[in-house]
Amino acid sequence: MSTATSTWTVTGMTCGHCVASVTEELQEVDGVQDVAVTLETGEVVVTSAEPLTREAVEAAVTEAGYQLA
């Protein structure tokens, strides 16, 4: 099974709850297998079955209440 890893930057996160919200929304995107968020840098690493589109990631991040840089 192949996987794709993509790295994004999310702005506006300030606490653990922010991380949890972004993680939860991204995990609902089809094909997402793992989400790792670094609060201090805003870096989000997403592992998925297929490469994700910016639109899919941006929609999930926006749903969580944050912005994709």
Buried (B, 14 or more C-beta within 10 A) or exposed (E): EEEEEBEBEBEBBEEEEBBEBBBEBBEEBEBBEEBEBEBEEBBBEBBBEEEBEEEBBBBBBEBBEBBBE
